[in-house]
Amino acid sequence: MRKPLIAGNWKMIGTRATNQALLEAILDQRYLFKGVDVALFPPAVYLQQVQTALQGTELHWGTQNLSQFESGAYTGEISAAMCRDFGSKYVLMGHSERRCLYAELNLDQHFLDHIIAEKYEMALRFGLTPIVCIGESPEEHALGQTEEVVIRLLDTIIAHQGADSLQHAVLAYEPVWAIGTGKTATPEWAQEVHSVMRKRIASHNPEVARNVQILYGGSVKGNNAGPLFAKPDVDGGLIGGSSRDADDFVKICQAAR
Ligand code: PEP
């Protein structure tokens, strides 16, 4: 039986004061989502604030990205050891906002998949749980290439680190056309893609496939989370915008129970 996980990606939103109010509101209502793993992903400068607030509770936290390098002259980057230093359990990687908005867009997507596989290896080496975001762009979606795109990154990770490594990881299907657009995937669509991913892993290691958590991300709200999380291969969500609204976020966490 897979435990549901809700990951709240705060993106580049918030101040110390608004974060504090949000953290307190979530903590006050956490009895409503007992049995659900919840992790928050603040901008790195607020990691310590989140650690201080959540330490000693059953909630977790992590960073929105990490460097594929261990340490050194990589200005602006964050290492896996630094994430650990602030008590992170998880780390996001491969988020489409990094793929689309930064230099990462200029990279060949196969090459980018290799960088994500390197980040994945680095996270595992430092005892962090990678949450690997995988999803097709609107163009790829229109061309019917969803399966090809999600399998490509999955296969790259399996080729680098082996399917067994996925027992220490989480996957997040995040169709780019659904992120921050209000166009949530239907529960049936999400189920279909999650099932393709799980079957691919099962062809290498059925036990790992049964246990790996696969999250859905893309315009999940309190009022649409229930039917998505009810699907057998959807094990929770990666939540962006709604993770900054305490009441909506708590509703989403409750829907995963
Ligand atoms: C995200 O940032 O990963 C995300 C899914 O965003 P949103 O929920 O706002 O679509």
Boltz pocket constraint, residues with backbone or C-beta under 6 A from the ligand:
constraints:
  - pocket:
      binder: B
      contacts: [[A, 9], [A, 11], [A, 174], [A, 178], [A, 179], [A, 180], [A, 181], [A, 182], [A, 217], [A, 218], [A, 219], [A, 220], [A, 238], [A, 239], [A, 240], [A, 241], [A, 242]]
      max_distance: 6.0
